[in-house]
Amino acid sequence: MIKIDEYVDIRNHCTLKIGGQFRYFTVVETQSDIQEVINFAKEKNIKIFILGGGSNLVFSSTIVDALVVKIQIKSFEIINDTDEYTDIKVGAGENWDAFVGRTVDMNLSGIEALSAIPGTVGATPVQNVGAYGQEVKDTIVSVEVLDPEAGSIKTFLNSECEFAYRDSIFKNNAKNKYIILSVTFRLSKGEHKVPDYPGVKNYFQDKGIINPTLLDIRKAIIVIRSTKLPNPVEIPNVGSFFKNPIVTTQVFYSLISSTGEKVPFFDVGGDKVKIPAGWLIESVGFKGKDFGEISVYQNNALVLVNNGQATFADIEFVRNQIIRAVKDKFGITLETEPEFV
Ligand SMILES: Cc1cc2nc3c(=O)[nH]c(=O)nc-3n(C[C@H](O)[C@H](O)[C@H](O)COP(=O)(O)OP(=O)(O)OC[C@H]3O[C@@H](n4cnc5c(N)ncnc54)[C@H](O)[C@@H]3O)c2cc1C
């Protein structure tokens, strides 16, 4: 029998520590718990909202009129093991970073650069989590979901997930439609790549490490991230608040000539470039700017931090200020990365 709480303080369930109350809230640890959840929602005629670790969500300061279901389904199963790779099916409620650590210990590569990202395994396909040149889309074989409407289980193959930069079908056409139960990853036993990022290269140079192991890479990423991203347990935040805009090279070159700025970029192919949103925000003078309840993080302009008592209106105000300033100077409209609920 699951326990359903009412009027639960949202701030205890999200890393930004902003929000009012969940009308109903429950935690599920098994697939069979979910049927009870579905019955309750039907009985109350209320929608279901799925929550992982709450590290990519910005909640309103009012009541979220839903049954919020925190997924804590745990499992770890090797379903295929060859000379080249291992397929692992992982429960949606497993902690992502603990899973990454476990695969690195098994000497399997593919997700080591995604170390220290908060949240659950089940949330990673939703925004195709990525960092330091790796994205989960490159290792995901399939995503197993439950359709609460139909009461049936369905498997999305990688090709059906419509993965893109910080995006997937679960953020678009299938948004809030399925409960992700497990994700199957294919991790490699072959040679691994060292992330081609100056910070990572400098780290290994300083340490005198010539051929970094998977564990060396994991450790490097953890150290580098700790200097650029505030620990949400100490300073409430949701990581990068904005996506890095992708524009055509034509737009990019006209932007350089109109602003006269040396705008950094990464070639992403298809005649397009990605511009670091943090650089754009820094260029309009917002890095470290204190707005009272919300600040732009001093070490990383991409991160907004809650100074303690911020409300949804406070974060929305700062978001709009940043979007307007960047638009005025560069003609680019920044898009937010976390989901607003
Ligand atoms: C300090 C910090 C650093 C971060 N760094 C990165 C980074 O480098 N790269 C990156 O991509 N992200 C990053 N993030 C964002 C965030 O950690 C990831 O998006 C993470 O995958 C979210 O996991 P979660 O369990 O907290 O999901 P939540 O925030 O709880 O949910 C996110 C979305 O997924 C849905 N969801 C969650 N679980 C399920 C499920 N089982 N079934 C169906 N839908 C589900 C939710 O409904 C919601 O739409 C960072 C966040 C912080 C705070």
PDBQT file of the ligand as one rigid body, heavy atoms in Angstrom, charges set to zero:
ROOT
HETATM    1  C1  LIG A 401      24.670  21.319 -10.288  1.00  0.00    +0.000 C 
HETATM    2  C2  LIG A 401      23.957  20.743 -11.478  1.00  0.00    +0.000 A 
HETATM    3  C3  LIG A 401      24.676  20.363 -12.592  1.00  0.00    +0.000 A 
HETATM    4  C4  LIG A 401      24.033  19.837 -13.717  1.00  0.00    +0.000 A 
HETATM    5  N1  LIG A 401      24.791  19.469 -14.795  1.00  0.00    +0.000 NA
HETATM    6  C5  LIG A 401      24.191  18.972 -15.897  1.00  0.00    +0.000 A 
HETATM    7  C6  LIG A 401      24.976  18.600 -17.048  1.00  0.00    +0.000 A 
HETATM    8  O1  LIG A 401      26.199  18.715 -17.050  1.00  0.00    +0.000 OA
HETATM    9  N2  LIG A 401      24.320  18.126 -18.127  1.00  0.00    +0.000 N 
HETATM   10  C7  LIG A 401      22.969  17.968 -18.166  1.00  0.00    +0.000 A 
HETATM   11  O2  LIG A 401      22.442  17.505 -19.184  1.00  0.00    +0.000 OA
HETATM   12  N3  LIG A 401      22.202  18.295 -17.092  1.00  0.00    +0.000 NA
HETATM   13  C8  LIG A 401      22.775  18.791 -15.971  1.00  0.00    +0.000 A 
HETATM   14  N4  LIG A 401      22.012  19.145 -14.872  1.00  0.00    +0.000 N 
HETATM   15  C9  LIG A 401      20.553  19.015 -14.937  1.00  0.00    +0.000 C 
HETATM   16  C10 LIG A 401      19.998  17.718 -14.279  1.00  0.00    +0.000 C 
HETATM   17  O3  LIG A 401      20.850  17.231 -13.295  1.00  0.00    +0.000 OA
HETATM   18  C11 LIG A 401      19.750  16.611 -15.305  1.00  0.00    +0.000 C 
HETATM   19  O4  LIG A 401      18.848  17.048 -16.289  1.00  0.00    +0.000 OA
HETATM   20  C12 LIG A 401      19.197  15.339 -14.637  1.00  0.00    +0.000 C 
HETATM   21  O5  LIG A 401      19.119  14.285 -15.579  1.00  0.00    +0.000 OA
HETATM   22  C13 LIG A 401      17.827  15.537 -14.018  1.00  0.00    +0.000 C 
HETATM   23  O6  LIG A 401      17.567  14.391 -13.236  1.00  0.00    +0.000 OA
HETATM   24  P1  LIG A 401      16.446  14.375 -12.113  1.00  0.00    +0.000 P 
HETATM   25  O7  LIG A 401      16.290  12.960 -11.667  1.00  0.00    +0.000 OA
HETATM   26  O8  LIG A 401      16.769  15.361 -11.057  1.00  0.00    +0.000 OA
HETATM   27  O9  LIG A 401      15.164  14.817 -12.957  1.00  0.00    +0.000 OA
HETATM   28  P2  LIG A 401      13.990  15.825 -12.524  1.00  0.00    +0.000 P 
HETATM   29  O10 LIG A 401      14.555  17.202 -12.436  1.00  0.00    +0.000 OA
HETATM   30  O11 LIG A 401      13.272  15.309 -11.345  1.00  0.00    +0.000 OA
HETATM   31  O12 LIG A 401      13.063  15.725 -13.815  1.00  0.00    +0.000 OA
HETATM   32  C14 LIG A 401      13.461  16.244 -15.052  1.00  0.00    +0.000 C 
HETATM   33  C15 LIG A 401      12.433  15.843 -16.114  1.00  0.00    +0.000 C 
HETATM   34  O13 LIG A 401      12.460  14.439 -16.304  1.00  0.00    +0.000 OA
HETATM   35  C16 LIG A 401      11.178  13.872 -16.043  1.00  0.00    +0.000 C 
HETATM   36  N5  LIG A 401      11.420  12.568 -15.408  1.00  0.00    +0.000 N 
HETATM   37  C17 LIG A 401      12.276  12.297 -14.392  1.00  0.00    +0.000 A 
HETATM   38  N6  LIG A 401      12.248  10.980 -14.118  1.00  0.00    +0.000 NA
HETATM   39  C18 LIG A 401      11.359  10.425 -14.963  1.00  0.00    +0.000 A 
HETATM   40  C19 LIG A 401      10.868   9.096 -15.157  1.00  0.00    +0.000 A 
HETATM   41  N7  LIG A 401      11.303   8.052 -14.432  1.00  0.00    +0.000 N 
HETATM   42  N8  LIG A 401       9.911   8.903 -16.108  1.00  0.00    +0.000 NA
HETATM   43  C20 LIG A 401       9.454   9.930 -16.856  1.00  0.00    +0.000 A 
HETATM   44  N9  LIG A 401       9.889  11.187 -16.736  1.00  0.00    +0.000 NA
HETATM   45  C21 LIG A 401      10.823  11.428 -15.788  1.00  0.00    +0.000 A 
HETATM   46  C22 LIG A 401      10.461  14.859 -15.148  1.00  0.00    +0.000 C 
HETATM   47  O14 LIG A 401       9.045  14.772 -15.257  1.00  0.00    +0.000 OA
HETATM   48  C23 LIG A 401      10.978  16.160 -15.722  1.00  0.00    +0.000 C 
HETATM   49  O15 LIG A 401      10.280  16.444 -16.909  1.00  0.00    +0.000 OA
HETATM   50  C24 LIG A 401      22.630  19.678 -13.721  1.00  0.00    +0.000 A 
HETATM   51  C25 LIG A 401      21.895  20.065 -12.584  1.00  0.00    +0.000 A 
HETATM   52  C26 LIG A 401      22.544  20.590 -11.480  1.00  0.00    +0.000 A 
HETATM   53  C27 LIG A 401      21.749  20.979 -10.263  1.00  0.00    +0.000 C 
ENDROOT
TORSDOF 0
